[in-house]
Amino acid sequence: RAITPMLIQMLSRKNAELLLLAIAFLKKLSIFRENKDEMRDQGVASAIIKFVPGNSDEMTMAVLRLMLNLSFDTEVRGELVKEGVIPKLVELLKRPQFRHVALKLLYQISMDDKCKSMFTYTECIPIVINMIQNFPERMVEKTLVALGVNLATNSRNAEAMATAEALNGLLSRLFQTKDPLLAK
């Protein structure tokens, strides 16, 4: 029954295979509320943040997936933000193999009004604008647009997004593709 605390304790070890196994097991357990609550109470956010980015792509992806499962809990999300996850996730947006999961996590975080202003002090807004403008398909991915919309609801973020160059690029894409989500 006390497997969650033991797994979290294992996260202080050095063996990469053991760490990966513990994180994978925590991810599987995190889909159940009682396990997620126990992880939160055991301080899982501070235990896993050091693995982003990890020593290997496999480790980083495993931790991101665990974070994604845990991010549906507002308290865990808040702890991750306190631990400094936003700049780390923004850096991972630059790496295509992590972009999809990092976008989902950033979207989850951007739902909290208290956290929206923290995005202003990162490269997130220019990266998101660039990703939207240069999205390879006609319709921009929903998570990417949703992140952009959430960020724009903060006045400082909206100012950063409304630079002449960014606004012209977004409007140009909107008129070319007629993407209804982009119109938001």
Contacts in CASP RR format, 6 or more apart in sequence:
PFRMAT RR
TARGET T0000
AUTHOR 0000-0000-0000
METHOD contacts of the structure
MODEL  1
RAITPMLIQMLSRKNAELLLLAIAFLKKLSIFRENKDEMRDQGVASAIIK
FVPGNSDEMTMAVLRLMLNLSFDTEVRGELVKEGVIPKLVELLKRPQFRH
VALKLLYQISMDDKCKSMFTYTECIPIVINMIQNFPERMVEKTLVALGVN
LATNSRNAEAMATAEALNGLLSRLFQTKDPLLAK
3 25 0 8 1.000
3 29 0 8 1.000
4 26 0 8 1.000
4 29 0 8 1.000
4 35 0 8 1.000
4 38 0 8 1.000
4 39 0 8 1.000
4 42 0 8 1.000
5 38 0 8 1.000
5 42 0 8 1.000
7 22 0 8 1.000
7 25 0 8 1.000
7 26 0 8 1.000
7 29 0 8 1.000
8 26 0 8 1.000
8 39 0 8 1.000
8 42 0 8 1.000
8 43 0 8 1.000
8 44 0 8 1.000
8 47 0 8 1.000
10 18 0 8 1.000
10 19 0 8 1.000
10 22 0 8 1.000
11 19 0 8 1.000
11 22 0 8 1.000
11 23 0 8 1.000
11 47 0 8 1.000
11 48 0 8 1.000
11 51 0 8 1.000
12 47 0 8 1.000
13 19 0 8 1.000
13 22 0 8 1.000
16 55 0 8 1.000
16 56 0 8 1.000
16 59 0 8 1.000
19 51 0 8 1.000
19 59 0 8 1.000
20 58 0 8 1.000
20 59 0 8 1.000
20 62 0 8 1.000
23 48 0 8 1.000
23 51 0 8 1.000
23 59 0 8 1.000
23 62 0 8 1.000
23 63 0 8 1.000
23 66 0 8 1.000
24 62 0 8 1.000
26 39 0 8 1.000
26 44 0 8 1.000
26 66 0 8 1.000
27 62 0 8 1.000
27 65 0 8 1.000
27 66 0 8 1.000
27 69 0 8 1.000
29 35 0 8 1.000
29 36 0 8 1.000
29 39 0 8 1.000
30 36 0 8 1.000
30 39 0 8 1.000
30 66 0 8 1.000
30 69 0 8 1.000
30 70 0 8 1.000
31 69 0 8 1.000
36 69 0 8 1.000
36 70 0 8 1.000
36 73 0 8 1.000
36 76 0 8 1.000
37 73 0 8 1.000
39 70 0 8 1.000
39 76 0 8 1.000
40 70 0 8 1.000
40 73 0 8 1.000
40 75 0 8 1.000
40 76 0 8 1.000
40 79 0 8 1.000
43 79 0 8 1.000
44 70 0 8 1.000
44 76 0 8 1.000
45 70 0 8 1.000
45 76 0 8 1.000
45 78 0 8 1.000
45 79 0 8 1.000
45 80 0 8 1.000
45 82 0 8 1.000
45 83 0 8 1.000
46 79 0 8 1.000
46 83 0 8 1.000
48 63 0 8 1.000
48 66 0 8 1.000
48 67 0 8 1.000
49 80 0 8 1.000
49 83 0 8 1.000
49 84 0 8 1.000
49 85 0 8 1.000
49 88 0 8 1.000
51 59 0 8 1.000
51 60 0 8 1.000
51 63 0 8 1.000
52 60 0 8 1.000
52 63 0 8 1.000
52 64 0 8 1.000
52 67 0 8 1.000
52 85 0 8 1.000
52 88 0 8 1.000
52 89 0 8 1.000
52 92 0 8 1.000
53 60 0 8 1.000
53 88 0 8 1.000
53 91 0 8 1.000
53 92 0 8 1.000
54 60 0 8 1.000
54 63 0 8 1.000
57 97 0 8 1.000
57 98 0 8 1.000
60 92 0 8 1.000
60 98 0 8 1.000
61 97 0 8 1.000
61 98 0 8 1.000
61 101 0 8 1.000
64 92 0 8 1.000
64 98 0 8 1.000
64 101 0 8 1.000
64 102 0 8 1.000
64 105 0 8 1.000
65 101 0 8 1.000
67 80 0 8 1.000
67 85 0 8 1.000
67 105 0 8 1.000
68 101 0 8 1.000
68 104 0 8 1.000
68 105 0 8 1.000
68 108 0 8 1.000
70 76 0 8 1.000
70 77 0 8 1.000
70 80 0 8 1.000
71 77 0 8 1.000
71 80 0 8 1.000
71 105 0 8 1.000
71 108 0 8 1.000
71 109 0 8 1.000
72 108 0 8 1.000
74 112 0 8 1.000
77 108 0 8 1.000
77 109 0 8 1.000
77 112 0 8 1.000
77 115 0 8 1.000
78 112 0 8 1.000
78 115 0 8 1.000
80 109 0 8 1.000
81 109 0 8 1.000
81 112 0 8 1.000
81 115 0 8 1.000
81 118 0 8 1.000
85 105 0 8 1.000
85 109 0 8 1.000
86 106 0 8 1.000
86 109 0 8 1.000
86 115 0 8 1.000
86 118 0 8 1.000
86 119 0 8 1.000
86 122 0 8 1.000
86 124 0 8 1.000
87 122 0 8 1.000
89 102 0 8 1.000
89 105 0 8 1.000
89 106 0 8 1.000
89 109 0 8 1.000
90 102 0 8 1.000
90 106 0 8 1.000
90 122 0 8 1.000
90 123 0 8 1.000
90 124 0 8 1.000
90 127 0 8 1.000
92 98 0 8 1.000
92 99 0 8 1.000
92 102 0 8 1.000
93 99 0 8 1.000
93 102 0 8 1.000
93 103 0 8 1.000
93 106 0 8 1.000
93 124 0 8 1.000
93 127 0 8 1.000
93 128 0 8 1.000
93 131 0 8 1.000
94 127 0 8 1.000
100 143 0 8 1.000
103 141 0 8 1.000
103 143 0 8 1.000
103 144 0 8 1.000
103 147 0 8 1.000
104 143 0 8 1.000
106 119 0 8 1.000
106 124 0 8 1.000
106 147 0 8 1.000
107 143 0 8 1.000
107 146 0 8 1.000
107 147 0 8 1.000
107 150 0 8 1.000
109 115 0 8 1.000
110 116 0 8 1.000
110 119 0 8 1.000
110 147 0 8 1.000
110 148 0 8 1.000
110 150 0 8 1.000
110 151 0 8 1.000
111 150 0 8 1.000
113 153 0 8 1.000
113 154 0 8 1.000
116 150 0 8 1.000
116 151 0 8 1.000
116 153 0 8 1.000
116 154 0 8 1.000
116 157 0 8 1.000
117 154 0 8 1.000
117 156 0 8 1.000
117 157 0 8 1.000
119 125 0 8 1.000
119 151 0 8 1.000
119 154 0 8 1.000
119 157 0 8 1.000
120 154 0 8 1.000
120 156 0 8 1.000
120 157 0 8 1.000
120 160 0 8 1.000
124 151 0 8 1.000
125 151 0 8 1.000
125 157 0 8 1.000
125 160 0 8 1.000
125 161 0 8 1.000
126 160 0 8 1.000
126 166 0 8 1.000
128 144 0 8 1.000
128 147 0 8 1.000
128 148 0 8 1.000
128 151 0 8 1.000
129 161 0 8 1.000
129 166 0 8 1.000
129 170 0 8 1.000
131 144 0 8 1.000
132 140 0 8 1.000
132 144 0 8 1.000
132 145 0 8 1.000
132 148 0 8 1.000
132 170 0 8 1.000
132 173 0 8 1.000
132 182 0 8 1.000
133 169 0 8 1.000
133 170 0 8 1.000
133 172 0 8 1.000
133 173 0 8 1.000
135 141 0 8 1.000
135 144 0 8 1.000
135 173 0 8 1.000
138 177 0 8 1.000
138 179 0 8 1.000
139 177 0 8 1.000
139 179 0 8 1.000
139 181 0 8 1.000
140 173 0 8 1.000
140 177 0 8 1.000
140 179 0 8 1.000
140 181 0 8 1.000
140 182 0 8 1.000
142 181 0 8 1.000
145 179 0 8 1.000
145 181 0 8 1.000
145 182 0 8 1.000
145 184 0 8 1.000
146 181 0 8 1.000
148 161 0 8 1.000
149 184 0 8 1.000
151 157 0 8 1.000
151 161 0 8 1.000
152 158 0 8 1.000
152 161 0 8 1.000
160 166 0 8 1.000
161 167 0 8 1.000
161 170 0 8 1.000
170 182 0 8 1.000
173 179 0 8 1.000
173 182 0 8 1.000
174 182 0 8 1.000
174 183 0 8 1.000
END
